[in-house]
Amino acid sequence: MKQKMIPKITVLFIFVFIFFSCNKKNSVSTDSRYPKATSQNFDVLQLSQAIDNLSQIPGFKSIVAGRNGVIAAEEYNNGSGADSLHDVRSVTKSVMSLLIGIAIREGFIQSVDQTIGEFFIGTVVDSLDSAKAQITIEQLLMMSCGLEWHELDRGNSYDQWFLSDDHIQWVLDQSFIHEPGHGFNYNTGSTYLLSVILNLTTGNDALAFALQYLFQPMGIDHVEWDYVPRGGSYNNGGAGLTISPHTMFAIGNLVLNNGCWNQNQIVPEDWIHQCLSRQNETHGTLPYNNHYGYLWWIGQAYGHDHFYAMGWGGQFIVCVPDFNLVIAAACQWSGISEAEANQHWFDIFMIIMDDIITAVNE
């Protein structure tokens, strides 16, 4: 049987109808997926695609993004939820910097110029090499204490330290690789020393201090923090803080708002400025980043300054002041290889920088 021919104009009409119907359908679906993103001036299609790409990363758990303190988009995978607790690894360091600033305001610590010898000799160690005793709180905060540590260079200092019998002494026993205050060497051990100092000066461990002065004033009660050693007195100052995606987003907004939360100055404004000032050079340690503040990374992407907290395996709190933008992301890091965790970290970071930040229409 001979097929009946369909006029060309009819075929063209059907094609155009399907094309625009599909586009309209996509527009409606993305707008309904993230209705607040449109009002916050995001390119919703680009944002949606970026989040879809994040969800393809094995173990990816959460993404929360928004402007002016309002969440524009959030997605959760692999058993995560808005209030699910997650160990954010070295994001912990950036929170530690906030606690040190609060401790200075409260008078527990006098200044960043105080030396570790003032706190440690006669309390946690009997004696200390004179040069090491002169390491300052500021040098611990800016990763320039000078003590040998191999971490971002794929060394195993963290594991050796974690498995040691005396965690304070292990850090202090390391040799100098540069003069304190001159150089950058990422060192989780130095943030553990900050946790010890916080304990010695306040009489509370870092977790109790954080709950009283930081989290509870923000209305946050669900926080955990590992102790090193387990059952000991000192929280791991550089990792082990366990918080929710919404808490990560809140921390970003707190810092973006100069330490103020609901008209309550939780962290001193001048301390926030110190944390986000260029205290040290990272020499290209990470992409889109050249500077380090007080335990916060500082850089620029696509003409806009940013600062961020970063944890191994893909934990991020990224803030872009020009857009009043906060992006918080988390990914599973345990139970996988170091190579996998590093790849996830890189992939998440690049999607945030290249696809989510650029989805904001100026």
MIMI-638216 format. One record per residue (C-alpha): residue number from 0; residue in three letters; x, y, z. Coordinates in steps of 0.001 Angstrom, whole numbers, padded with zeros to 6 digits, m for minus. Layout:
BEGIN
[site NUM; "ALA"; [X; Y; Z]],
...
***
This chain:
BEGIN
[site 0; "MET"; [000000; 000000; 000000]],
[site 1; "LYS"; [001340; 003398; m000884]],
[site 2; "GLN"; [001851; 005650; 002143]],
[site 3; "LYS"; [m000067; 008887; 002256]],
[site 4; "MET"; [002340; 011844; 002042]],
[site 5; "ILE"; [002192; 014502; 004798]],
[site 6; "PRO"; [002556; 018039; 003461]],
[site 7; "LYS"; [005954; 019624; 004249]],
[site 8; "ILE"; [004359; 022590; 005980]],
[site 9; "THR"; [002572; 020191; 008335]],
[site 10; "VAL"; [005872; 018492; 009189]],
[site 11; "LEU"; [007459; 021873; 009877]],
[site 12; "PHE"; [004553; 022866; 012129]],
[site 13; "ILE"; [004815; 019629; 014116]],
[site 14; "PHE"; [008596; 020087; 014551]],
[site 15; "VAL"; [008239; 023672; 015753]],
[site 16; "PHE"; [005416; 022700; 018119]],
[site 17; "ILE"; [007427; 019854; 019647]],
[site 18; "PHE"; [010555; 022007; 019944]],
[site 19; "PHE"; [008866; 024821; 021799]],
[site 20; "SER"; [006764; 022443; 023867]],
[site 21; "CYS"; [009908; 020663; 025056]],
[site 22; "ASN"; [011616; 023941; 025858]],
[site 23; "LYS"; [008576; 025154; 027720]],
[site 24; "LYS"; [008418; 021879; 029602]],
[site 25; "ASN"; [012091; 022176; 030586]],
[site 26; "SER"; [011583; 025773; 031670]],
[site 27; "VAL"; [008612; 024885; 033806]],
[site 28; "SER"; [010394; 021890; 035353]],
[site 29; "THR"; [013523; 023834; 036292]],
[site 30; "ASP"; [011552; 026788; 037611]],
[site 31; "SER"; [009359; 024521; 039715]],
[site 32; "ARG"; [012424; 022605; 040878]],
[site 33; "TYR"; [014053; 025736; 042285]],
[site 34; "PRO"; [011395; 028454; 042402]],
[site 35; "LYS"; [013472; 030757; 044599]],
[site 36; "ALA"; [016453; 030611; 042243]],
[site 37; "THR"; [014690; 032715; 039626]],
[site 38; "SER"; [013904; 035498; 042095]],
[site 39; "GLN"; [017533; 035382; 043230]],
[site 40; "ASN"; [018656; 035988; 039645]],
[site 41; "PHE"; [020175; 032596; 038918]],
[site 42; "ASP"; [020290; 031058; 035477]],
[site 43; "VAL"; [018042; 028247; 036655]],
[site 44; "LEU"; [018788; 025913; 033751]],
[site 45; "GLN"; [022547; 026209; 034324]],
[site 46; "LEU"; [022134; 025802; 038076]],
[site 47; "SER"; [019970; 022729; 037599]],
[site 48; "GLN"; [022462; 021155; 035216]],
[site 49; "ALA"; [025329; 021842; 037625]],
[site 50; "ILE"; [023477; 020177; 040483]],
[site 51; "ASP"; [022630; 017218; 038247]],
[site 52; "ASN"; [026342; 016892; 037470]],
[site 53; "LEU"; [027154; 016966; 041181]],
[site 54; "SER"; [024676; 014167; 041816]],
[site 55; "GLN"; [026624; 011961; 039392]],
[site 56; "ILE"; [029715; 012094; 041633]],
[site 57; "PRO"; [029856; 008862; 043672]],
[site 58; "GLY"; [028960; 009473; 047301]],
[site 59; "PHE"; [027857; 013065; 046760]],
[site 60; "LYS"; [025622; 013995; 049681]],
[site 61; "SER"; [024373; 017578; 049613]],
[site 62; "ILE"; [024397; 020963; 047955]],
[site 63; "VAL"; [022815; 024093; 049417]],
[site 64; "ALA"; [023094; 027387; 047536]],
[site 65; "GLY"; [021504; 030760; 048080]],
[site 66; "ARG"; [021836; 034502; 048207]],
[site 67; "ASN"; [021136; 037052; 050931]],
[site 68; "GLY"; [020707; 034287; 053482]],
[site 69; "VAL"; [017862; 032621; 051549]],
[site 70; "ILE"; [018282; 029140; 050096]],
[site 71; "ALA"; [017709; 029121; 046350]],
[site 72; "ALA"; [018407; 025443; 045688]],
[site 73; "GLU"; [019207; 022368; 047716]],
[site 74; "GLU"; [019527; 018686; 046855]],
[site 75; "TYR"; [020345; 015644; 048992]],
[site 76; "ASN"; [021620; 012227; 047987]],
[site 77; "ASN"; [022944; 009005; 049494]],
[site 78; "GLY"; [020887; 009161; 052650]],
[site 79; "SER"; [021637; 012798; 053441]],
[site 80; "GLY"; [019125; 015468; 054411]],
[site 81; "ALA"; [019015; 019113; 055410]],
[site 82; "ASP"; [019642; 018256; 059059]],
[site 83; "SER"; [021766; 015125; 058617]],
[site 84; "LEU"; [025063; 015316; 060472]],
[site 85; "HIS"; [028233; 014928; 058410]],
[site 86; "ASP"; [031926; 015076; 059276]],
[site 87; "VAL"; [033112; 018055; 057259]],
[site 88; "ARG"; [036828; 017324; 057708]],
[site 89; "SER"; [038990; 020458; 057331]],
[site 90; "VAL"; [036024; 022803; 057196]],
[site 91; "THR"; [036577; 022331; 060933]],
[site 92; "LYS"; [039694; 024509; 060684]],
[site 93; "SER"; [037722; 027522; 059491]],
[site 94; "VAL"; [035275; 027104; 062375]],
[site 95; "MET"; [038243; 026898; 064753]],
[site 96; "SER"; [039373; 030313; 063519]],
[site 97; "LEU"; [035997; 031768; 064521]],
[site 98; "LEU"; [036318; 030246; 067990]],
[site 99; "ILE"; [039753; 031778; 068517]],
[site 100; "GLY"; [038353; 035201; 067646]],
[site 101; "ILE"; [035518; 034754; 070130]],
[site 102; "ALA"; [037977; 033599; 072809]],
[site 103; "ILE"; [040004; 036776; 072300]],
[site 104; "ARG"; [036887; 038918; 072603]],
[site 105; "GLU"; [035876; 037120; 075795]],
[site 106; "GLY"; [039318; 037695; 077294]],
[site 107; "PHE"; [040380; 034050; 077488]],
[site 108; "ILE"; [043192; 034728; 075018]],
[site 109; "GLN"; [044940; 038097; 074999]],
[site 110; "SER"; [046039; 038303; 071362]],
[site 111; "VAL"; [047305; 036376; 068365]],
[site 112; "ASP"; [050830; 037411; 069355]],
[site 113; "GLN"; [050854; 035110; 072359]],
[site 114; "THR"; [053235; 032179; 072011]],
[site 115; "ILE"; [052538; 028492; 072475]],
[site 116; "GLY"; [055224; 028395; 075151]],
[site 117; "GLU"; [053042; 030625; 077345]],
[site 118; "PHE"; [050289; 028008; 077271]],
[site 119; "PHE"; [052098; 024686; 077039]],
[site 120; "ILE"; [055183; 024805; 079281]],
[site 121; "GLY"; [054316; 023474; 082692]],
[site 122; "THR"; [050829; 022376; 081619]],
[site 123; "VAL"; [050990; 019869; 078758]],
[site 124; "VAL"; [054800; 019673; 078344]],
[site 125; "ASP"; [057608; 019999; 080878]],
[site 126; "SER"; [059868; 021911; 078522]],
[site 127; "LEU"; [059975; 023121; 074935]],
[site 128; "ASP"; [062730; 024118; 072562]],
[site 129; "SER"; [063118; 027908; 072791]],
[site 130; "ALA"; [062498; 028461; 069071]],
[site 131; "LYS"; [059342; 026328; 069096]],
[site 132; "ALA"; [058147; 028020; 072265]],
[site 133; "GLN"; [058080; 031301; 070317]],
[site 134; "ILE"; [055593; 030058; 067708]],
[site 135; "THR"; [052579; 032366; 067923]],
[site 136; "ILE"; [048845; 031797; 067695]],
[site 137; "GLU"; [048865; 033897; 064536]],
[site 138; "GLN"; [051416; 031617; 062896]],
[site 139; "LEU"; [049219; 028622; 063703]],
[site 140; "LEU"; [046236; 030421; 062172]],
[site 141; "MET"; [048028; 031314; 058926]],
[site 142; "MET"; [049716; 027917; 058442]],
[site 143; "SER"; [053183; 029350; 058882]],
[site 144; "CYS"; [054386; 027768; 062124]],
[site 145; "GLY"; [057287; 026230; 060194]],
[site 146; "LEU"; [057005; 022719; 061640]],
[site 147; "GLU"; [057335; 019879; 059147]],
[site 148; "TRP"; [054061; 018369; 058033]],
[site 149; "HIS"; [053110; 016554; 054829]],
[site 150; "GLU"; [049432; 016625; 053923]],
[site 151; "LEU"; [048481; 018475; 050754]],
[site 152; "ASP"; [051596; 017019; 049145]],
[site 153; "ARG"; [049985; 013580; 049631]],
[site 154; "GLY"; [052217; 012801; 052579]],
[site 155; "ASN"; [051025; 010796; 055571]],
[site 156; "SER"; [051753; 013138; 058477]],
[site 157; "TYR"; [048086; 013186; 059454]],
[site 158; "ASP"; [047900; 009390; 059785]],
[site 159; "GLN"; [051175; 009205; 061705]],
[site 160; "TRP"; [050012; 011929; 064062]],
[site 161; "PHE"; [046545; 010421; 064508]],
[site 162; "LEU"; [048007; 007027; 065421]],
[site 163; "SER"; [050666; 008435; 067748]],
[site 164; "ASP"; [050673; 007953; 071519]],
[site 165; "ASP"; [051056; 011655; 072368]],
[site 166; "HIS"; [049394; 013965; 069872]],
[site 167; "ILE"; [050675; 017223; 071339]],
[site 168; "GLN"; [054241; 016021; 071594]],
[site 169; "TRP"; [054193; 014504; 068110]],
[site 170; "VAL"; [053439; 017905; 066545]],
[site 171; "LEU"; [056014; 019682; 068693]],
[site 172; "ASP"; [058695; 017089; 067923]],
[site 173; "GLN"; [058688; 017921; 064208]],
[site 174; "SER"; [061663; 019783; 062774]],
[site 175; "PHE"; [061483; 023247; 061290]],
[site 176; "ILE"; [061288; 023375; 057506]],
[site 177; "HIS"; [061146; 027175; 057397]],
[site 178; "GLU"; [061318; 030062; 059796]],
[site 179; "PRO"; [058022; 030579; 061651]],
[site 180; "GLY"; [055993; 033327; 060014]],
[site 181; "HIS"; [057762; 032917; 056659]],
[site 182; "GLY"; [056216; 030312; 054394]],
[site 183; "PHE"; [053044; 028288; 053944]],
[site 184; "ASN"; [052706; 024646; 054915]],
[site 185; "TYR"; [049251; 023184; 055458]],
[site 186; "ASN"; [049355; 021525; 058867]],
[site 187; "THR"; [046421; 019941; 060695]],
[site 188; "GLY"; [048658; 019491; 063716]],
[site 189; "SER"; [048864; 023256; 064159]],
[site 190; "THR"; [045075; 023493; 064445]],
[site 191; "TYR"; [045133; 020724; 067045]],
[site 192; "LEU"; [047443; 022960; 069072]],
[site 193; "LEU"; [044812; 025717; 068784]],
[site 194; "SER"; [042213; 023324; 070193]],
[site 195; "VAL"; [044525; 022572; 073117]],
[site 196; "ILE"; [045065; 026304; 073732]],
[site 197; "LEU"; [041301; 026870; 073698]],
[site 198; "ASN"; [040888; 024157; 076307]],
[site 199; "LEU"; [043694; 025443; 078540]],
[site 200; "THR"; [042448; 029036; 078479]],
[site 201; "THR"; [038689; 028544; 078733]],
[site 202; "GLY"; [038480; 025417; 080851]],
[site 203; "ASN"; [036182; 023873; 078231]],
[site 204; "ASP"; [036874; 021696; 075258]],
[site 205; "ALA"; [036366; 023244; 071827]],
[site 206; "LEU"; [032967; 021588; 071378]],
[site 207; "ALA"; [031529; 022967; 074615]],
[site 208; "PHE"; [032957; 026389; 073846]],
[site 209; "ALA"; [031575; 026304; 070290]],
[site 210; "LEU"; [028112; 025331; 071481]],
[site 211; "GLN"; [027998; 028092; 074080]],
[site 212; "TYR"; [029436; 030950; 072052]],
[site 213; "LEU"; [028832; 030078; 068399]],
[site 214; "PHE"; [026245; 027445; 067577]],
[site 215; "GLN"; [023564; 027855; 070234]],
[site 216; "PRO"; [023388; 031649; 069736]],
[site 217; "MET"; [022599; 030773; 066102]],
[site 218; "GLY"; [019883; 028347; 067198]],
[site 219; "ILE"; [022002; 025274; 066373]],
[site 220; "ASP"; [022156; 022435; 068904]],
[site 221; "HIS"; [022999; 019372; 066830]],
[site 222; "VAL"; [026780; 019370; 066610]],
[site 223; "GLU"; [029379; 016694; 067270]],
[site 224; "TRP"; [033160; 016856; 067278]],
[site 225; "ASP"; [035744; 014078; 067503]],
[site 226; "TYR"; [038270; 013972; 070333]],
[site 227; "VAL"; [041918; 013092; 069766]],
[site 228; "PRO"; [042630; 010710; 071300]],
[site 229; "ARG"; [039159; 009246; 071625]],
[site 230; "GLY"; [037976; 009768; 075156]],
[site 231; "GLY"; [040509; 012536; 075674]],
[site 232; "SER"; [040081; 016195; 076546]],
[site 233; "TYR"; [040916; 017844; 073236]],
[site 234; "ASN"; [038798; 018021; 070110]],
[site 235; "ASN"; [040481; 017536; 066769]],
[site 236; "GLY"; [041048; 021184; 065859]],
[site 237; "GLY"; [041524; 020419; 062173]],
[site 238; "ALA"; [038823; 017835; 061410]],
[site 239; "GLY"; [036040; 015791; 062939]],
[site 240; "LEU"; [033419; 018539; 063301]],
[site 241; "THR"; [030086; 016952; 062409]],
[site 242; "ILE"; [027352; 019345; 061312]],
[site 243; "SER"; [024407; 019494; 058908]],
[site 244; "PRO"; [024190; 021023; 055413]],
[site 245; "HIS"; [021963; 023786; 056760]],
[site 246; "THR"; [024505; 024527; 059484]],
[site 247; "MET"; [027231; 024770; 056832]],
[site 248; "PHE"; [025082; 027255; 054921]],
[site 249; "ALA"; [024457; 029211; 058128]],
[site 250; "ILE"; [028183; 029436; 058904]],
[site 251; "GLY"; [028818; 030816; 055435]],
[site 252; "ASN"; [026189; 033471; 055920]],
[site 253; "LEU"; [027493; 034332; 059382]],
[site 254; "VAL"; [030941; 035051; 057980]],
[site 255; "LEU"; [029550; 036784; 054898]],
[site 256; "ASN"; [027609; 039063; 057275]],
[site 257; "ASN"; [030751; 040013; 059202]],
[site 258; "GLY"; [030013; 037728; 062141]],
[site 259; "CYS"; [026474; 039010; 062725]],
[site 260; "TRP"; [023468; 036706; 063061]],
[site 261; "ASN"; [019951; 038065; 063564]],
[site 262; "GLN"; [021426; 041378; 064747]],
[site 263; "ASN"; [023616; 039551; 067273]],
[site 264; "GLN"; [027369; 040031; 066831]],
[site 265; "ILE"; [028450; 036446; 067461]],
[site 266; "VAL"; [031971; 036768; 066040]],
[site 267; "PRO"; [033730; 040157; 066285]],
[site 268; "GLU"; [033538; 042036; 063001]],
[site 269; "ASP"; [037204; 043015; 063097]],
[site 270; "TRP"; [038125; 039362; 063610]],
[site 271; "ILE"; [036172; 038362; 060508]],
[site 272; "HIS"; [038121; 040976; 058566]],
[site 273; "GLN"; [041365; 039477; 059877]],
[site 274; "CYS"; [040266; 035977; 058933]],
[site 275; "LEU"; [039499; 037075; 055384]],
[site 276; "SER"; [042533; 039318; 054907]],
[site 277; "ARG"; [045497; 038032; 052929]],
[site 278; "GLN"; [047697; 036758; 055726]],
[site 279; "ASN"; [049767; 034317; 053681]],
[site 280; "GLU"; [050511; 033215; 050120]],
[site 281; "THR"; [049540; 029693; 049070]],
[site 282; "HIS"; [051656; 029686; 045896]],
[site 283; "GLY"; [049004; 027994; 043770]],
[site 284; "THR"; [048371; 025156; 046204]],
[site 285; "LEU"; [044744; 025038; 045004]],
[site 286; "PRO"; [043090; 026286; 041794]],
[site 287; "TYR"; [041337; 029677; 041910]],
[site 288; "ASN"; [043242; 030440; 045070]],
[site 289; "ASN"; [046404; 032377; 045860]],
[site 290; "HIS"; [045963; 033535; 049441]],
[site 291; "TYR"; [045212; 032297; 052930]],
[site 292; "GLY"; [043678; 034202; 055824]],
[site 293; "TYR"; [043190; 032841; 059315]],
[site 294; "LEU"; [042256; 029258; 058367]],
[site 295; "TRP"; [040130; 030456; 055425]],
[site 296; "TRP"; [041152; 030094; 051781]],
[site 297; "ILE"; [040979; 033287; 049690]],
[site 298; "GLY"; [040894; 033608; 045921]],
[site 299; "GLN"; [039191; 034943; 042821]],
[site 300; "ALA"; [037202; 033394; 039977]],
[site 301; "TYR"; [035689; 035068; 036930]],
[site 302; "GLY"; [036503; 038518; 038275]],
[site 303; "HIS"; [034909; 038012; 041682]],
[site 304; "ASP"; [036659; 037559; 045027]],
[site 305; "HIS"; [035662; 034591; 047124]],
[site 306; "PHE"; [036629; 032869; 050340]],
[site 307; "TYR"; [035937; 029338; 051432]],
[site 308; "ALA"; [036304; 026590; 053982]],
[site 309; "MET"; [037423; 023317; 052466]],
[site 310; "GLY"; [037540; 019709; 053658]],
[site 311; "TRP"; [039098; 016623; 052155]],
[site 312; "GLY"; [036909; 014568; 049858]],
[site 313; "GLY"; [034614; 017393; 048776]],
[site 314; "GLN"; [033404; 019440; 051750]],
[site 315; "PHE"; [032989; 023154; 050979]],
[site 316; "ILE"; [031530; 026394; 052258]],
[site 317; "VAL"; [032125; 028896; 049446]],
[site 318; "CYS"; [031188; 032565; 049824]],
[site 319; "VAL"; [031159; 035214; 047080]],
[site 320; "PRO"; [030643; 038675; 048634]],
[site 321; "ASP"; [029812; 040415; 045323]],
[site 322; "PHE"; [026734; 038201; 044992]],
[site 323; "ASN"; [026075; 037715; 048715]],
[site 324; "LEU"; [026235; 034064; 047720]],
[site 325; "VAL"; [026888; 030981; 049859]],
[site 326; "ILE"; [027358; 027471; 048481]],
[site 327; "ALA"; [027709; 024539; 050876]],
[site 328; "ALA"; [028547; 021062; 049582]],
[site 329; "ALA"; [029356; 017728; 051212]],
[site 330; "CYS"; [030449; 014335; 049951]],
[site 331; "GLN"; [031169; 010937; 051453]],
[site 332; "TRP"; [034888; 010643; 052167]],
[site 333; "SER"; [035254; 007523; 054298]],
[site 334; "GLY"; [035504; 004012; 052931]],
[site 335; "ILE"; [036998; 005090; 049608]],
[site 336; "SER"; [040535; 005404; 048310]],
[site 337; "GLU"; [042593; 008560; 048616]],
[site 338; "ALA"; [042612; 008873; 044821]],
[site 339; "GLU"; [038803; 008705; 044700]],
[site 340; "ALA"; [038407; 011237; 047506]],
[site 341; "ASN"; [040828; 013622; 045805]],
[site 342; "GLN"; [038992; 013281; 042491]],
[site 343; "HIS"; [035631; 013958; 044131]],
[site 344; "TRP"; [037118; 016993; 045868]],
[site 345; "PHE"; [038404; 018376; 042559]],
[site 346; "ASP"; [035216; 017657; 040598]],
[site 347; "ILE"; [032947; 019266; 043208]],
[site 348; "PHE"; [035183; 022310; 043514]],
[site 349; "MET"; [035323; 022892; 039760]],
[site 350; "ILE"; [031557; 022553; 039346]],
[site 351; "ILE"; [031024; 025096; 042122]],
[site 352; "MET"; [033521; 027535; 040632]],
[site 353; "ASP"; [032829; 027076; 036934]],
[site 354; "ASP"; [029120; 026291; 036870]],
[site 355; "ILE"; [027312; 027415; 040027]],
[site 356; "ILE"; [028997; 030752; 040692]],
[site 357; "THR"; [028726; 031631; 036998]],
[site 358; "ALA"; [025003; 030766; 037098]],
[site 359; "VAL"; [024417; 034000; 039008]],
[site 360; "ASN"; [023282; 036731; 036634]],
[site 361; "GLU"; [025007; 039975; 037598]],
***
